[in-house]
Each structure stands twice: as C-alpha cells, then as structure tokens.
Amino acid sequence: MKLYPLKLKYACSTAIWGGERLKSEWGKVSELSPLAETWELSCRDDGMMCLIGNGEAEGLTLAEYIKSVGTCAVSDSYDGGRFPLLIKFIDAAADLSVQVHPDDTYAAEHENDNGKTEMWYIVDAEEGARIVWGLADGVGRDEFAAAVAKNEYEKVLRYVDVQPGDVFFVPSGLAHAIGKGILIAEIQQNSDLTYRIYDYGRLGADGRPRQLHVEQALSVVRPFTEDEIDAIRFDRGRVGGYLANSRYFSVRLLEASAAPSLNVGRESFHCLLSVGGECVLSCGGEEYTVGRGECVFLPAGLGEYSIRGDARLLLSTL
C-alpha cells in the first residue's frame, strides 16, 4: 500500500456539557446528542478510532493502515507502541469539570497509562466566555487542598477570558476547565486519563453525581507561572509561526493563502486540521480538497506538498 494524504473520518463522543454546534455549524454527522467531541486524529484501542475516507486505504482504521505500510509512516523513531497524539474538536455548551492530568511518571506508576499534556486553540467563543487555567496567584497545593475541603473552588482558581484565535498550553499538573460557549481544537498526548476535581454538583446520565478523583488530583496538581508554562511549551525552542514546540508535539498555524511549500520528512508525520475555510492540498501530482473542519494525515516520508485557498490550518507534528 502506498503513502498518500489520508483524509480522516472522525470518531464521536457525547457528554452532558456538550452542544450541537459541531453538527449544525461544522457539518459533523452523528446520531449522538449532544455531540461534545469529534476525535479527528485518533488511533486507540478503546473503539475511538478514526477511519480513512479516501484512496486505496478507504475504510481502514489509521492503525490498520500503519500496520500495512509500516511504523515509519508515523516516524523513523516510532517503536510501534501507543500512537503519540490525539486531536479533537470540543464543543462546550456548558462548563466542563475542573480537572487535572498526571504526568507520564505518575500515570505509569499509578495507572499503567500515559500522562497528558495538551494545547487548546480557541476556534470560537461567545462574548464573556472564559476558561480555568491554573491556580490563582499565590495559591499553592496546600491552599488549594484546603479550599477543596471547604468546597470553595472559585476562590483558588485562575479564570481567563478568551476569544477566537487564542492559544493555551496545558501541561500535566495544571488545573483547568473549558468554559461554556467555547469551541476548541485540542492537540494532546494520546491519553484519556483525567482526574475530575469539581463538577458543580451535576448528575450524570444515570442520575448520580459524576465521579470525582480528588485524592489523585491533589497528588498531581501544582501551581505554575506563565514563564514555567512557556518553558514547557517551547522546550525545543521558539520558532517563528509555532504555537507550541514541546517534547510532546509541535503545532504551527498556517494560512493557506500564504503557506510555503511543505515537506513531510521521515522524522514525523504531518496532520492538518482546518479550523476555518477550505483549501486544496497538492501532493505527488494529485489534488485533495480539505473542507472546513476536516483533518488530513500525511505519512512520514511522503515528501513535498503545497496548499492553496482560504483555509486556516493547524499543522501538528511530533
């Protein structure tokens, strides 16, 4: 089977805080209601697998394609273990729970899993929308634990107003929550491990309060300065046009109307996610239309390609 640009078909997920915008405004098709998330690049063992939607590999999962062509389609350093990235759209019609993710070391020791560091690109946001992004100034782990014991969360969390185009890096250990009225694109380590700290007393679909993981959360949460977050976000160096350049992933924002010619080397695949507009991708003498909200996986070693049109794209690599 050959290497070529793979247009991916998303997997869908529902949650009590989700909305309908991904269907009504972004053309996503799902019987789920609400449609909280579409997993645009997903290669997992839990059923949340994206499928290939074009070419000779159409209908295969991404995992099946990689098995067919070889692990070098991911990276020349990929060992065939867990696929490294997960990329989503998330539609928050209501506030998400306040949560935190462990790092790789804690996750391996306590959960037999990977940790989770992520990045949010704010695709759209209602006026006045805000997120939780860390602990309030001067609040340490002890102060946070005391507030949790008294159910006084809002006093110790940092709230940040957001608008479309904003970017927030969320390292493991940072308390966070997406607020209502926000639609984001999320690039993250391939882990679904979340410790829920606070959920506003909501009931789940079974009529019971949703599970909290306060003890685990207090074990991993910690304060961060913005400088500390930036040091992790750009720990492989600051490069022009990069929204993040970390050990976990690198992300660039591309405007198709002014994008340079690009090259997929052997060191990493490229993943293009349209967060607005449409473009045409040219590669190997073939052209591929990339619509608003669509995702394309370009295998490592594919070589040169170009894009043209009016799309705004997130380009994610290892």
Secondary structure, 3 states (H helix, E strand, C coil): CCCCCEEEECEEECCCCEECHHHHCCCCCCCCCCECEEEEECCCCCCCCCEECCHHHCCCEHHHHHHHHCHHHCCCCCCCCCCCEEEEEEEECCCCCEEECCCHHHHHHHHCCCCCCEEEEEEEECCCCEEEEEECCCCCHHHHHHHHHCCCHHHCEEEEECCCCCEEEECCCCCEECCCCEEEEEEEECCCCCEEEECCCCECCCCCECCCCHHHHHHHCCCCCHHHHHHHHCCCCCCCCEEEECCCCEEEEEEHHHCCCEEECCCCCEEEEEEECCEEEEECCEEEEECCCCEEEECCCCEEEEEEECCEEEEEEC
